[in-house]
Amino acid sequence: MFQDDPEDVPGLGLGLNVAVSSVVDEDTKPSELYRLDFTAGQVVLLTVDAPSGMGSLRLYNPTLATLDSVGSEDLAAGWSISSSISREFVPAVSGTYYAKITADGSGQRYTFQASVTGAVPTSGAPDDLPGQALTLGVPVESVVDEDTRPIEVYSIDLEAGDVVLMTVDAPNGLSALRLYNPTLATLDSVGSDDLVAGWSISSSFSREFVPAVSGRYDVRISADGPGQPYELELRTTGSVPTSGAPDEVPGQALALGTPVNSVVDEDTRPVEVYAVELEAGTTVLLSVDAPQGLSSMRLYNPSTTSLESASSSDIAESWSVSSSLAREFVPAISGTYLVRILADGPGQTYELEVRTLG
């Protein structure tokens, strides 16, 4: 059955899973508009069969008021049509959507249908703090959309030293996943120390993170396209020790020949300090194993009373640490030396050892 359809909002109401046939003409009837009610999370298959070709199919968001004034947020997606087209769309919000069929020739017949082929869950997560509570080891599924629902935020409690694996499966891609430190108060005002890291997501994603401090961390999922479903999970895969070393004198006591493991973070725990007794003339080996790298390891002379006010004469040696490092040192005087570990990134694990040689 052929329909005599309007060309602007409100369009002709069309039920889901119902096919409609009509004819458009670039001169006499250049377009037809259909009104469709979608529910968030529905997997909707949009199909057009146009044997003689057609200009395009455009899908508009519920924000559309009139085709005479279309904003960037009104257009969900658009596709050219050579003869037939089939595209999936997953609405991130429920509402009335609009499908516009446009001609690019004379007397172009077509059949159009919007069919529901499935559904994905929607989390209903907010777009700012406090985020929706997320449990370790329990995946959450939802849908975001760059125009109608661009951001969803989750909050999760992490323990210092836990090895946390973050995974995202997003078949249609996403803009990014961002992880925020417990210092974050609102996404409207993010300081340089609030952001742990951010990653682009093309389809699937997996990253490890080791928090240096315990607390509530926030995860932000952001969209860069229409109807992007995703599954997010954070789970622990292990743990590493944390030394609890202070960031100043007197430092945590370090025994010769006994390794210590810990985690530092450029924002939440940038410095850890150790104190070790060395004898004049005895060669010692200072070694660090840091898979994610570190900013530096610095050795201070016994004259040091405060790292904050240390002078150049207080510094015995200083080394950059890319992944692993081993350096010999021969003290000229006996006393308590300080070893400072400094971070330059998020969740940097390390093992430090000072031992005598010979």
ChimeraX attribute file (.defattr): number of C-alpha atoms within 10 A of each C-alpha:
attribute: neighborCount
match mode: 1-to-1
recipient: residues
	/A:1	7
	/A:2	11
	/A:3	11
	/A:4	10
	/A:5	17
	/A:6	14
	/A:7	19
	/A:8	18
	/A:9	15
	/A:10	16
	/A:11	17
	/A:12	19
	/A:13	14
	/A:14	19
	/A:15	16
	/A:16	16
	/A:17	14
	/A:18	10
	/A:19	15
	/A:20	17
	/A:21	15
	/A:22	18
	/A:23	21
	/A:24	23
	/A:25	17
	/A:26	16
	/A:27	12
	/A:28	10
	/A:29	17
	/A:30	19
	/A:31	22
	/A:32	22
	/A:33	24
	/A:34	23
	/A:35	21
	/A:36	20
	/A:37	14
	/A:38	22
	/A:39	15
	/A:40	20
	/A:41	25
	/A:42	24
	/A:43	21
	/A:44	22
	/A:45	18
	/A:46	20
	/A:47	18
	/A:48	23
	/A:49	19
	/A:50	21
	/A:51	13
	/A:52	15
	/A:53	19
	/A:54	27
	/A:55	21
	/A:56	18
	/A:57	23
	/A:58	17
	/A:59	22
	/A:60	22
	/A:61	22
	/A:62	21
	/A:63	17
	/A:64	19
	/A:65	15
	/A:66	13
	/A:67	14
	/A:68	9
	/A:69	8
	/A:70	13
	/A:71	12
	/A:72	7
	/A:73	14
	/A:74	21
	/A:75	19
	/A:76	23
	/A:77	15
	/A:78	13
	/A:79	13
	/A:80	14
	/A:81	21
	/A:82	14
	/A:83	14
	/A:84	17
	/A:85	16
	/A:86	13
	/A:87	11
	/A:88	16
	/A:89	20
	/A:90	24
	/A:91	27
	/A:92	26
	/A:93	21
	/A:94	15
	/A:95	15
	/A:96	17
	/A:97	21
	/A:98	27
	/A:99	24
	/A:100	19
	/A:101	23
	/A:102	23
	/A:103	24
	/A:104	17
	/A:105	15
	/A:106	17
	/A:107	18
	/A:108	20
	/A:109	18
	/A:110	21
	/A:111	17
	/A:112	22
	/A:113	20
	/A:114	25
	/A:115	18
	/A:116	17
	/A:117	11
	/A:118	11
	/A:119	13
	/A:120	16
	/A:121	15
	/A:122	19
	/A:123	15
	/A:124	17
	/A:125	20
	/A:126	15
	/A:127	18
	/A:128	17
	/A:129	18
	/A:130	15
	/A:131	18
	/A:132	19
	/A:133	14
	/A:134	19
	/A:135	16
	/A:136	16
	/A:137	14
	/A:138	10
	/A:139	14
	/A:140	17
	/A:141	18
	/A:142	21
	/A:143	30
	/A:144	30
	/A:145	23
	/A:146	19
	/A:147	20
	/A:148	20
	/A:149	20
	/A:150	21
	/A:151	22
	/A:152	23
	/A:153	24
	/A:154	24
	/A:155	21
	/A:156	17
	/A:157	14
	/A:158	23
	/A:159	16
	/A:160	19
	/A:161	24
	/A:162	22
	/A:163	20
	/A:164	22
	/A:165	18
	/A:166	20
	/A:167	18
	/A:168	23
	/A:169	19
	/A:170	20
	/A:171	14
	/A:172	17
	/A:173	21
	/A:174	28
	/A:175	18
	/A:176	16
	/A:177	22
	/A:178	17
	/A:179	21
	/A:180	21
	/A:181	22
	/A:182	21
	/A:183	17
	/A:184	18
	/A:185	15
	/A:186	12
	/A:187	16
	/A:188	9
	/A:189	8
	/A:190	13
	/A:191	12
	/A:192	7
	/A:193	14
	/A:194	21
	/A:195	19
	/A:196	22
	/A:197	13
	/A:198	13
	/A:199	13
	/A:200	14
	/A:201	21
	/A:202	14
	/A:203	13
	/A:204	16
	/A:205	16
	/A:206	13
	/A:207	11
	/A:208	15
	/A:209	20
	/A:210	24
	/A:211	26
	/A:212	26
	/A:213	21
	/A:214	15
	/A:215	15
	/A:216	16
	/A:217	21
	/A:218	28
	/A:219	22
	/A:220	22
	/A:221	23
	/A:222	23
	/A:223	25
	/A:224	17
	/A:225	17
	/A:226	24
	/A:227	31
	/A:228	26
	/A:229	26
	/A:230	23
	/A:231	17
	/A:232	20
	/A:233	19
	/A:234	24
	/A:235	18
	/A:236	17
	/A:237	11
	/A:238	11
	/A:239	13
	/A:240	15
	/A:241	15
	/A:242	18
	/A:243	15
	/A:244	16
	/A:245	18
	/A:246	15
	/A:247	19
	/A:248	17
	/A:249	16
	/A:250	18
	/A:251	18
	/A:252	19
	/A:253	14
	/A:254	19
	/A:255	15
	/A:256	16
	/A:257	14
	/A:258	10
	/A:259	14
	/A:260	17
	/A:261	18
	/A:262	21
	/A:263	29
	/A:264	30
	/A:265	22
	/A:266	19
	/A:267	20
	/A:268	20
	/A:269	20
	/A:270	21
	/A:271	21
	/A:272	21
	/A:273	24
	/A:274	25
	/A:275	22
	/A:276	17
	/A:277	14
	/A:278	22
	/A:279	15
	/A:280	11
	/A:281	12
	/A:282	15
	/A:283	16
	/A:284	20
	/A:285	16
	/A:286	20
	/A:287	18
	/A:288	25
	/A:289	19
	/A:290	20
	/A:291	14
	/A:292	17
	/A:293	21
	/A:294	28
	/A:295	18
	/A:296	18
	/A:297	22
	/A:298	17
	/A:299	21
	/A:300	23
	/A:301	21
	/A:302	19
	/A:303	15
	/A:304	19
	/A:305	15
	/A:306	12
	/A:307	17
	/A:308	10
	/A:309	9
	/A:310	14
	/A:311	12
	/A:312	8
	/A:313	10
	/A:314	19
	/A:315	18
	/A:316	16
	/A:317	13
	/A:318	13
	/A:319	13
	/A:320	14
	/A:321	21
	/A:322	15
	/A:323	14
	/A:324	16
	/A:325	17
	/A:326	14
	/A:327	12
	/A:328	13
	/A:329	17
	/A:330	14
	/A:331	16
	/A:332	12
	/A:333	13
	/A:334	14
	/A:335	16
	/A:336	19
	/A:337	22
	/A:338	30
	/A:339	25
	/A:340	22
	/A:341	24
	/A:342	23
	/A:343	25
	/A:344	17
	/A:345	17
	/A:346	24
	/A:347	29
	/A:348	25
	/A:349	26
	/A:350	23
	/A:351	16
	/A:352	22
	/A:353	18
	/A:354	24
	/A:355	17
	/A:356	16
	/A:357	10
	/A:358	6
